[in-house]
């Protein structure tokens, strides 16, 4: 509970007679610039300075700086999901959007994973809690992460950052901004980062040769132009590009099941871990987990002042995201089954969006009306290939380890001809989504201290899916087992081996409309205290499971749709600022209810989206900070207590969810930090320490007991020496200082009864950063 102690210190600091004001951060959580202290929403803000002090580069790093936010990856970086107040969506299915949306510089990202690039020079990150579907659209039924990068400046500035640390950590980042003419300013951010893999890989007989996994190796570029021909027009153009070539992800053994002994029989040494040693970070994988990712986009934001009180804003954007990944599907060094890293397994998103809004103000009203259009084309390639050990392993499973020819007896085919190495399934899914929305958000200043705000959004979504399935061997083993019908059909006829899918193509389409919105009332009870109450309705559209689904009789299920997810939220909060802004407190009590919550479940070899009738999240949260400018001291802390629980309805196939707490939903989430600086000789010394505590939570959608992550505390620290003019800075830093080993997710190893593996987070890393500025 280190973080709880540190947070409590924020209340114990005596009040000093400082006369210096602390500037209040300005946010755009309601798509209009306003001080955080008067915004009637639960918003956590992380400034660019906080990000630098925490060594944060992407969205995952935000978790150490704000409570209730959890971001995890599963089988690869393309399957990354954000959660707020215990609510989020498992990301293993690209047809499933996250309940927590992501917006970067006004542009909605298709999925959480498509926003995992280096953030570059950031002004601030706003984390909006509760449904945000009214202003930000359909993918924000539980909240939103809004990133605002630094705009180009007319004052010239260049920085160079060099980083080196443990585990082969290297980083080079450069940023330059300044005038290109009297009316144009530009900026350019270039970054390269790399790190050795955190896992030691046992590759068996290969063909994999890489002996490290979950490494980092990427470079990115972000360029901006700001054109201000006069004081009524501003045009901001942003282009970015990221390329990643890495290996991800193998899993560490958590529990060994009885079937692990069969895998050991198929390799010369051992096919899986012989003893459980999670801290050892050893994995077994004979096939490549190489991943390649390209993320690029272009956006143009134009703001025109039509009059002294009316502004027109247009944001036009196009984005492309392409990810391919190798995958050792059996998580062992036996050659059972896998996916190649040659592009036959991966996802590609191409998106276009246009937002147009007009906002104005009078002495009594602030109003806004807008139009939003978007187009998303998703192409998914899915693949499973039989390895040389697939048929022998299946024989061991079916015979209890006694007869490796059991497969031939069940299929009627010669030994080695039921599942031939190199054969398998190859599927392609093409999903098109078109959206149009009209929205408005209007505030009525009832009195000088009371404001009522009504937001409304009408959404229309059209979605079509074409699924094309192929079995390169025609599914001969399953066909033989069905014709003989002497047992073992369920094991032989996995969906990827089912002949029902031979050369099968079919289409699905869906249209829906939804109305979302919010109503908020705020009361400036005192100059230093604002209180508010709000209601919000969220929506996440219906979709399709992009995986094979088969019935109990092994027929192909051509209806892979799932229903829309809706949410309703009630919230009461307060925001206080005292002592010239040096003490701040934001607190809220919330009650959120979700209907038809879209839960992605792992069936052992495939995924299925289930609509859960009811999920509720209730709790209380607060964030506070205290600054003593004369002492160079800042203290901050925050905590969220949330009960996220499924309803009493029994869900077919998932009875364990009834009246249970949801996955990734700790009751307590606490963050705290201290930042101190003082002058030493001709240098400024700065020390920063952050802590995060999570109580225990389950990491599995089925809530199996083995998948629980026990309570843990993380500590990150940074000690800096800076020249007074900030031209030179040297920083000694450490991430995960106590070397805490904890799970991102625990999962059942495919085709291995009783065996569970886990994806871990990063071990302790200590390093040095030098920053130069001119």
Secondary structure as GFF3:
##gff-version 3
##sequence-region A 1 774
A	DSSP	alpha_helix	2	12	.	.	.	ID=ss1
A	DSSP	beta_strand	26	27	.	.	.	ID=ss2
A	DSSP	beta_strand	34	35	.	.	.	ID=ss3
A	DSSP	three_ten_helix	36	38	.	.	.	ID=ss4
A	DSSP	beta_strand	43	47	.	.	.	ID=ss5
A	DSSP	alpha_helix	48	54	.	.	.	ID=ss6
A	DSSP	three_ten_helix	59	64	.	.	.	ID=ss7
A	DSSP	beta_strand	70	73	.	.	.	ID=ss8
A	DSSP	beta_strand	80	84	.	.	.	ID=ss9
A	DSSP	beta_strand	87	88	.	.	.	ID=ss10
A	DSSP	beta_strand	100	104	.	.	.	ID=ss11
A	DSSP	beta_strand	107	108	.	.	.	ID=ss12
A	DSSP	three_ten_helix	112	115	.	.	.	ID=ss13
A	DSSP	beta_strand	122	129	.	.	.	ID=ss14
A	DSSP	alpha_helix	133	136	.	.	.	ID=ss15
A	DSSP	beta_strand	143	149	.	.	.	ID=ss16
A	DSSP	beta_strand	157	165	.	.	.	ID=ss17
A	DSSP	beta_strand	169	179	.	.	.	ID=ss18
A	DSSP	beta_strand	184	195	.	.	.	ID=ss19
A	DSSP	beta_strand	199	202	.	.	.	ID=ss20
A	DSSP	beta_strand	212	213	.	.	.	ID=ss21
A	DSSP	beta_strand	216	230	.	.	.	ID=ss22
A	DSSP	beta_strand	233	247	.	.	.	ID=ss23
A	DSSP	beta_strand	252	255	.	.	.	ID=ss24
A	DSSP	alpha_helix	260	264	.	.	.	ID=ss25
A	DSSP	three_ten_helix	278	280	.	.	.	ID=ss26
A	DSSP	beta_strand	282	284	.	.	.	ID=ss27
A	DSSP	beta_strand	290	305	.	.	.	ID=ss28
A	DSSP	beta_strand	310	325	.	.	.	ID=ss29
A	DSSP	beta_strand	327	328	.	.	.	ID=ss30
A	DSSP	beta_strand	337	339	.	.	.	ID=ss31
A	DSSP	beta_strand	346	361	.	.	.	ID=ss32
A	DSSP	beta_strand	365	386	.	.	.	ID=ss33
A	DSSP	alpha_helix	390	399	.	.	.	ID=ss34
A	DSSP	alpha_helix	406	411	.	.	.	ID=ss35
A	DSSP	beta_strand	424	445	.	.	.	ID=ss36
A	DSSP	beta_strand	450	471	.	.	.	ID=ss37
A	DSSP	alpha_helix	476	484	.	.	.	ID=ss38
A	DSSP	alpha_helix	489	492	.	.	.	ID=ss39
A	DSSP	three_ten_helix	495	497	.	.	.	ID=ss40
A	DSSP	three_ten_helix	499	501	.	.	.	ID=ss41
A	DSSP	beta_strand	504	526	.	.	.	ID=ss42
A	DSSP	beta_strand	529	540	.	.	.	ID=ss43
A	DSSP	beta_strand	543	544	.	.	.	ID=ss44
A	DSSP	beta_strand	561	562	.	.	.	ID=ss45
A	DSSP	beta_strand	565	578	.	.	.	ID=ss46
A	DSSP	beta_strand	583	602	.	.	.	ID=ss47
A	DSSP	beta_strand	607	628	.	.	.	ID=ss48
A	DSSP	three_ten_helix	629	631	.	.	.	ID=ss49
A	DSSP	beta_strand	633	646	.	.	.	ID=ss50
A	DSSP	three_ten_helix	655	657	.	.	.	ID=ss51
A	DSSP	beta_strand	668	680	.	.	.	ID=ss52
A	DSSP	beta_strand	683	694	.	.	.	ID=ss53
A	DSSP	beta_strand	697	698	.	.	.	ID=ss54
A	DSSP	three_ten_helix	705	707	.	.	.	ID=ss55
A	DSSP	beta_strand	708	709	.	.	.	ID=ss56
A	DSSP	beta_strand	712	723	.	.	.	ID=ss57
A	DSSP	beta_strand	728	735	.	.	.	ID=ss58
A	DSSP	beta_strand	743	748	.	.	.	ID=ss59
A	DSSP	beta_strand	756	760	.	.	.	ID=ss60
A	DSSP	beta_strand	765	773	.	.	.	ID=ss61
###
